[in-house]
Amino acid sequence: MRFQGRHGYYDHELLTPQPFEVDVEIVLNLQPAAIDDDLTKSIDYGRVYEAVKQIVESTSFRLLEALAEAISHELLSDFDATEVGVRVRKPKVQLSGPLDYAGVEIWRRRSAGDRRS
């Protein structure tokens, strides 16, 4: 997913939107959805996209780690996933040399006490 956001350690990074790329992996049992061909037993990708877009485009974080953490928290809260992986890339990061992007990857698992009903 690609969005424009205001995230970065330096104040100027929080002023002007810049591109961010987000990959999400969601772990859950897909067999019931596959057997019944039923979206209500799976995860609606459109809702995932909108949840990630809302966080990237409407909030600001100094660290990519904090952005990834906020995304993973929201996805575990809003969807019936047991685990989520979030990769955030900042392709236009300005450092003293060439690179394709700066990025982080985190994995978070729902704790036993956090089961959705």
C-alpha positions as CSV (number, residue, x, y, z in Angstrom):
1,M,0.0,0.0,0.0
2,R,1.3,3.5,-0.7
3,F,0.3,6.6,1.1
4,Q,1.4,10.2,1.7
5,G,2.2,10.9,5.4
6,R,4.1,13.1,7.8
7,H,6.4,10.9,9.8
8,G,10.0,11.5,10.7
9,Y,12.5,12.4,13.4
10,Y,13.1,15.9,12.1
11,D,10.6,18.7,12.3
12,H,10.7,19.4,8.5
13,E,9.6,15.8,7.9
14,L,6.4,16.4,9.8
15,L,5.5,19.4,7.7
16,T,5.5,18.1,4.2
17,P,3.8,14.9,3.2
18,Q,6.1,12.2,1.8
19,P,5.6,8.7,0.4
20,F,5.3,5.7,2.7
21,E,4.9,2.1,1.7
22,V,3.2,-0.4,4.0
23,D,3.0,-4.2,3.7
24,V,0.7,-6.1,6.0
25,E,0.5,-9.8,6.6
26,I,-2.4,-11.1,8.7
27,V,-2.5,-14.6,10.2
28,L,-5.8,-16.3,10.8
29,N,-7.6,-19.5,10.0
30,L,-8.9,-19.1,6.5
31,Q,-10.4,-22.5,6.1
32,P,-14.0,-21.6,7.1
33,A,-14.0,-18.7,4.6
34,A,-12.6,-20.9,1.9
35,I,-15.0,-23.8,2.5
36,D,-18.1,-21.5,2.5
37,D,-16.7,-18.9,0.0
38,D,-17.8,-16.3,2.6
39,L,-16.1,-13.0,3.1
40,T,-17.6,-12.6,6.6
41,K,-15.4,-15.5,7.7
42,S,-12.3,-13.8,6.3
43,I,-10.9,-10.3,6.4
44,D,-12.1,-7.6,4.1
45,Y,-8.9,-6.2,2.4
46,G,-10.7,-3.0,1.7
47,R,-11.3,-2.4,5.4
48,V,-7.6,-3.2,6.1
49,Y,-6.5,-0.7,3.5
50,E,-8.8,2.0,5.0
51,A,-7.5,1.3,8.6
52,V,-3.9,1.6,7.5
53,K,-4.6,4.7,5.4
54,Q,-6.2,6.4,8.3
55,I,-3.2,5.9,10.5
56,V,-0.6,6.8,8.0
57,E,-2.3,9.9,6.6
58,S,-3.9,11.4,9.7
59,T,-1.3,10.9,12.4
60,S,2.4,11.7,12.8
61,F,5.1,9.7,14.4
62,R,8.8,10.4,14.8
63,L,9.8,6.8,14.3
64,L,8.9,4.2,11.7
65,E,8.8,1.8,14.6
66,A,6.0,3.8,16.3
67,L,4.0,3.9,13.0
68,A,4.3,0.2,12.5
69,E,3.3,-0.4,16.1
70,A,0.2,1.8,15.7
71,I,-0.8,-0.1,12.6
72,S,-0.4,-3.5,14.2
73,H,-2.3,-2.5,17.3
74,E,-5.2,-1.2,15.2
75,L,-5.3,-4.3,13.0
76,L,-5.3,-6.7,16.0
77,S,-8.0,-4.6,17.6
78,D,-10.3,-4.3,14.6
79,F,-9.9,-7.7,12.9
80,D,-10.1,-11.3,14.0
81,A,-6.4,-12.0,13.4
82,T,-4.1,-14.0,15.7
83,E,-1.0,-12.3,14.4
84,V,0.0,-9.4,12.2
85,G,3.2,-8.5,10.4
86,V,3.8,-4.9,9.4
87,R,6.5,-3.5,7.2
88,V,6.9,0.2,6.7
89,R,9.2,1.7,4.1
90,K,10.1,5.4,3.7
91,P,11.5,5.6,0.1
92,K,12.5,9.2,0.1
93,V,14.5,9.3,3.3
94,Q,17.3,11.8,3.2
95,L,20.6,10.5,4.4
96,S,24.2,11.3,3.5
97,G,24.4,8.6,0.9
98,P,22.2,6.7,-1.6
99,L,19.7,4.1,-0.5
100,D,16.4,2.7,-1.7
101,Y,14.5,3.3,1.5
102,A,14.6,3.2,5.3
103,G,12.2,0.6,6.8
104,V,11.2,-1.5,9.7
105,E,9.3,-4.8,10.1
106,I,7.5,-5.9,13.2
107,W,5.3,-8.9,14.1
108,R,2.7,-8.8,16.9
109,R,0.5,-11.5,18.2
110,R,-2.8,-11.3,20.0
111,S,-2.4,-12.3,23.6
112,A,-4.7,-15.0,25.0
113,G,-6.6,-12.4,27.1
114,D,-7.2,-10.2,24.0
115,R,-9.4,-12.7,22.1
116,R,-12.2,-11.0,20.2
117,S,-15.7,-12.2,20.8
